[in-house]
Amino acid sequence: MIVHENEPITLIGGAEITTQTLNRARALAPNVVAADGGADAALVNDLIPKAVIGDFDSLSDWARGQLPEDSLHPIPEQDSTDFDKCLRNIAAPLVIGIGFSGARLDHQLAAYNSLVRHPHRRCILLGREELVFLAPPELRLDLPEGCEMSLFPMGAVEGLSDGLKYPISGLNFAPDGRVGTSNHVTGPVSLSMTAPKMLVILPEAALEVAAAALLAARAGWPDA
C-alpha cells in the first residue's frame, strides 16, 4: 500500500471537477490523493495531495515542480488505468473519487470495471449528476421516498431488497440479461447481494447518505 489512512480519502482524477464537488467530497473525506493529472486540479484548488499515483503521462511539469518528491509514486505499467493503480494502493475506510466521470465514456467504464475488480475497497465515484458504487454484501440506505435508484450488474448476481418499488428478489441479473435501472425508493432500503457484481447508481445529492451507509456496512467483500 502507498497510502494508509484511518479516515476516508478524496481521490481526484483528471476529468473536470467543480469547486462545489470538491468541497462536498472533502467534507466527508478531508485527506486528498491524486491520480496522475488530478494533481493539477488539486493544486489549482490550493491543495497538496498526500500522494500522486499513476503512470504520469498527464501530470504537468508545473504540477510536478510544486509537489514534494516523496509524494510522487509513478507506476509505469500500461495494463491498468490510473484509477485502478490508485484504488489498489489506497487503504482507507472509504474513497470518494471525483474527476473520473463525464470526460470520456471509455475511462468511466474502466473505472466501473475497477470497482468490481477490487471489491474489498469501498469507493464512491461522484459525478455531476450521479454517484456510483459497488454494493457490499449487505447495505441499508435511508433515502427519501421517490428517490431514483438503479442497479446495474457487472456480472451474474442475485439479491434481496426491501424499500424498492420493484423488488429484486428472485431475479437473475447479468450485464447481457436483466438489469435494474430506474427503480424508485418507497421507504428505507435494504439490499443483500450474492456476489460483488452489482453497481448502485444514485443521484449525486445522495452522497452523504451513501457514504454513511458504506461506512456502516458491517460485512465487506474479501480481498480477491
C-alpha positions in Angstrom: 0.0 0.0 0.0 1.2 3.5 -0.8 -1.5 5.3 1.3 -2.7 4.1 4.7 -5.4 6.3 6.4 -8.0 5.7 9.1 -10.2 8.4 7.6 -11.9 8.5 4.2 -9.9 9.8 1.3 -10.9 12.1 -1.6 -9.3 10.8 -4.8 -9.0 13.4 -7.6 -8.9 12.3 -11.2 -8.0 14.1 -14.4 -11.6 14.9 -15.6 -13.1 18.3 -14.9 -14.3 18.9 -11.4 -16.1 21.8 -9.8 -15.3 23.5 -6.5 -18.7 22.5 -5.2 -18.0 18.8 -5.9 -14.5 19.0 -4.4 -15.9 20.7 -1.2 -18.6 18.1 -0.8 -16.2 15.3 -1.1 -13.7 16.8 1.3 -16.4 17.5 3.9 -16.6 13.7 4.2 -13.1 12.8 3.2 -10.6 15.5 4.1 -7.4 13.7 3.0 -6.5 14.1 -0.7 -4.8 11.8 -3.1 -4.4 12.5 -6.8 -4.4 10.1 -9.8 -1.8 11.4 -12.2 -3.0 14.7 -13.7 -5.6 15.0 -11.0 -2.7 16.6 -9.1 -3.1 19.7 -11.3 -6.7 20.1 -10.2 -5.7 19.7 -6.6 -3.0 22.4 -6.8 -5.3 24.8 -8.6 -7.6 24.4 -5.6 -4.8 25.1 -3.2 -4.5 21.5 -2.1 -1.3 19.5 -1.8 -2.2 15.8 -2.2 -0.7 13.3 0.2 0.3 11.2 -2.7 0.1 11.2 -6.5 -0.2 7.8 -8.1 -0.2 6.9 -11.8 1.8 6.5 -14.9 2.4 10.3 -15.0 1.6 10.7 -18.7 -0.8 13.6 -17.8 0.9 15.2 -14.8 2.1 18.6 -15.9 5.7 19.8 -15.4 4.2 22.7 -13.5 2.4 20.4 -11.0 5.5 18.1 -10.7 7.5 21.2 -9.7 5.0 22.1 -6.9 4.9 18.7 -5.3 7.2 17.1 -2.7 9.3 14.4 -4.3 8.3 11.9 -1.7 4.6 12.3 -2.7 5.2 11.1 -6.2 4.6 7.4 -6.8 4.9 6.6 -10.5 3.6 3.2 -11.7 4.7 2.9 -15.3 2.8 -0.2 -16.4 0.1 0.3 -19.0 -2.1 -2.7 -18.2 -4.3 -0.7 -15.8 -5.8 2.8 -15.6 -4.6 5.5 -13.1 -7.8 5.0 -11.1 -7.1 1.3 -10.8 -3.5 2.0 -9.8 -4.8 4.2 -7.0 -7.6 2.0 -5.8 -5.4 -1.0 -5.3 -2.8 1.1 -3.5 -5.0 3.0 -1.0 -6.1 1.5 2.3 -8.8 3.6 3.8 -12.4 3.1 5.2 -13.8 4.8 2.1 -12.6 6.5 -1.1 -14.6 9.2 -2.8 -13.5 9.6 -6.3 -14.1 12.8 -8.3 -12.9 13.6 -11.8 -13.4 10.1 -13.1 -16.7 10.6 -14.9 -18.0 12.8 -17.7 -14.9 13.4 -19.8 -14.6 10.1 -21.6 -17.0 7.2 -21.6 -14.2 4.6 -22.0 -12.5 5.9 -18.9 -15.7 6.0 -17.0 -16.5 2.3 -17.9 -12.9 1.3 -17.0 -13.4 2.9 -13.6 -16.6 0.8 -13.0 -14.6 -2.2 -14.0 -12.0 -1.4 -11.3 -14.8 -1.1 -8.7 -15.7 -4.7 -9.4 -12.1 -5.9 -9.7 -11.3 -4.5 -6.2 -14.5 -5.3 -4.3 -12.8 -5.1 -0.9 -12.1 -1.3 -1.5 -15.2 0.8 -0.6 -15.4 3.6 -3.1 -17.9 6.1 -4.4 -17.5 7.7 -7.8 -19.1 11.1 -7.7 -20.2 12.8 -10.9 -22.1 15.9 -11.7 -25.5 14.2 -11.7 -25.0 10.8 -10.3 -22.8 8.6 -8.0 -21.9 5.0 -8.4 -20.5 2.4 -6.0 -20.3 -1.4 -5.7 -22.9 -2.9 -3.4 -21.4 -4.6 -0.4 -22.9 -7.9 0.7 -25.5 -6.1 2.9 -26.5 -2.4 2.7 -29.1 -0.1 4.3 -29.8 3.3 2.8 -32.1 5.9 4.4 -33.2 7.6 1.2 -36.2 9.8 0.7 -39.3 8.3 -0.8 -39.4 8.6 -4.6 -35.6 8.8 -4.9 -34.5 7.2 -8.2 -32.2 4.2 -7.7 -30.7 2.0 -10.4 -28.9 -1.3 -10.0 -26.6 -2.4 -12.8 -24.9 -5.8 -12.8 -21.3 -6.2 -14.0 -21.6 -9.9 -13.8 -24.1 -12.6 -12.8 -25.6 -11.7 -9.4 -28.8 -12.2 -7.4 -30.1 -10.3 -4.4 -32.9 -9.4 -2.0 -34.4 -6.0 -1.4 -36.8 -4.0 0.8 -37.9 -0.5 0.2 -37.9 -0.5 -3.6 -40.9 -0.1 -5.9 -39.7 -3.1 -7.9 -38.3 -5.8 -5.6 -35.3 -7.7 -6.9 -35.9 -10.9 -5.0 -35.8 -14.0 -7.3 -34.3 -12.2 -10.3 -31.2 -13.2 -12.1 -29.1 -10.2 -13.1 -26.4 -10.1 -15.7 -24.9 -7.3 -18.0 -26.2 -9.2 -21.1 -29.5 -10.0 -19.4 -31.7 -8.4 -16.8 -30.7 -5.1 -15.4 -32.3 -2.9 -12.7 -32.4 0.6 -14.0 -34.9 3.3 -13.0 -36.2 1.8 -9.8 -37.6 4.0 -7.0 -37.4 4.2 -3.3 -40.6 3.6 -1.2 -39.0 3.5 2.2 -35.8 2.6 4.0 -33.8 0.5 1.5 -32.2 -2.8 2.5 -30.1 -4.7 -0.1 -28.2 -8.0 0.1 -26.2 -9.4 -2.8 -24.8 -12.8 -3.6 -21.6 -11.6 -5.3 -19.6 -8.4 -5.7 -21.0 -7.6 -9.1 -23.8 -5.0 -8.6 -23.3 -1.3 -9.1 -25.6 1.0 -7.2 -26.4 4.3 -9.1 -28.0 7.2 -7.1 -28.5 11.0 -7.7 -25.4 12.9 -6.6 -27.5 14.5 -3.8 -27.4 11.2 -2.0 -23.6 11.4 -1.5 -23.8 11.8 2.3 -26.4 9.0 2.7 -24.3 6.7 0.5 -21.1 7.4 2.3 -22.7 6.9 5.8 -24.2 3.6 4.6 -21.0 2.2 3.2 -19.1 3.2 6.3 -21.7 1.5 8.5 -22.0 -1.7 6.4 -20.7 -4.4 8.7 -19.6 -7.0 6.1 -17.4 -6.4 3.2 -16.3 -8.4 0.2 -13.0 -10.2 0.8 -9.8 -9.3 -1.0 -9.6 -11.3 -4.2 
